[in-house]
């Protein structure tokens, strides 16, 4: 299994590189690009990889999350609000009385955390973000519940106890 996981990671890295390098409009183009780099992949595995990577199609070409998230989650935009989070938040879990662990689409955590910081929810003391995970610190259990509820109100995740 670890070897298989390593192959998945390598293939996803190559897919990211191919998308960054040019206008890729079809999964067939990705299959061809991978083949030229020594990887064999089916359309269905490419489809799963694109979903895992959070790739979107913009103006007919595939783009990576870093490309389109910056426009969608711009905290300086006057219309930025909690509803923008719903597209990126996947799950929310309580970790003790003061910490929430929020899972996002791959590559979205930093920008979601920046938006949360910009929204200045009074319940949030601070955020720390990785690639697809955000730790949200709150000052109390009540504040933690409020933040979780607000995230639930804007997303489809429902993983809190």
SULFEN-V727514 format. One record per pair of residues at least 24 apart in sequence whose ideal C-beta (glycine too) atoms are under 10 Angstrom apart, sorted by the first residue. I is the first residue (numbers start at 1). J is the second residue. Records with the same first field share a line. If there is no record, write none. Layout:
BEGIN
I->J + J
END
This chain:
BEGIN
7->39 + 41
8->45 + 48 + 49 + 52
10->37 + 38 + 39
11->37 + 39 + 40 + 41 + 45 + 46 + 49
12->48 + 49 + 50 + 52 + 53 + 55 + 106
13->53
14->38 + 39 + 41 + 49
15->39 + 41 + 46 + 49 + 50 + 52 + 53 + 55 + 62 + 64
16->49 + 53 + 55 + 62 + 64 + 65 + 66 + 107
18->62
19->50 + 53 + 55 + 61 + 62 + 63 + 64 + 67
20->62 + 63 + 64 + 66 + 67
22->61
23->59 + 60 + 61 + 62 + 63
24->55 + 57 + 60 + 61 + 62 + 63
25->57 + 59 + 60 + 61 + 62
26->57 + 60 + 61 + 62
27->62
29->61 + 62
30->55 + 62
51->105 + 106
52->105 + 106 + 132
53->105 + 106 + 107
54->87 + 88 + 104 + 105 + 106 + 107 + 108 + 132
55->105 + 106 + 107
56->87 + 105
64->106 + 107
65->104 + 105 + 106 + 107 + 108 + 109 + 111 + 131 + 132
66->107 + 108 + 110 + 111
67->107
68->107
69->104 + 105 + 107 + 108 + 109 + 110 + 111 + 112 + 114 + 115
70->111 + 114
72->108 + 111 + 115
73->108 + 110 + 111 + 112 + 113 + 114 + 115 + 116 + 118
74->111 + 114 + 115 + 118
75->111 + 114 + 115 + 116 + 117 + 118 + 119 + 120
76->114 + 118
77->115 + 118
80->114 + 115 + 118 + 119
81->115 + 118 + 119 + 154
82->115 + 116 + 119 + 121 + 150 + 151 + 153 + 154 + 155
83->153 + 154 + 155
84->111 + 112 + 115 + 119 + 154
85->112 + 115 + 116 + 119 + 150 + 151 + 153 + 154 + 155
86->151 + 152 + 153 + 154 + 155 + 156 + 157
87->112 + 154 + 155
88->112 + 115 + 132 + 134 + 155
89->116 + 134 + 151 + 152 + 154 + 155 + 156 + 157
90->132 + 133 + 155 + 156 + 157 + 159
91->133 + 151 + 155 + 156 + 157 + 158 + 159 + 160
92->134 + 136 + 147 + 148 + 149 + 150 + 151 + 152 + 155 + 157 + 158 + 159 + 160
93->148 + 157 + 159 + 160 + 161
94->138 + 141 + 144 + 145 + 148 + 159 + 160 + 161
95->135 + 136 + 144
96->141 + 144
97->138 + 139 + 140 + 141 + 142 + 143 + 144 + 145
98->125 + 136 + 137 + 138 + 139 + 140 + 141 + 143 + 144
99->125 + 128 + 135 + 136 + 137 + 138 + 144
100->124 + 127 + 134 + 135 + 136 + 137 + 138 + 143 + 144 + 145 + 147 + 148 + 151 + 160
101->133 + 134 + 135 + 136 + 159
102->127 + 129 + 132 + 133 + 134 + 135 + 136 + 147 + 148 + 151 + 155 + 157 + 159
103->132 + 133 + 134 + 157 + 159
104->129 + 130 + 131 + 132 + 133 + 134 + 155 + 157
105->131 + 132
106->131 + 132
107->131 + 132
108->132 + 134
109->133 + 134 + 135
110->134
112->151
116->147 + 150 + 151
119->150
121->146 + 147 + 150 + 151
122->146 + 147
123->147 + 148 + 149 + 150
124->150
END
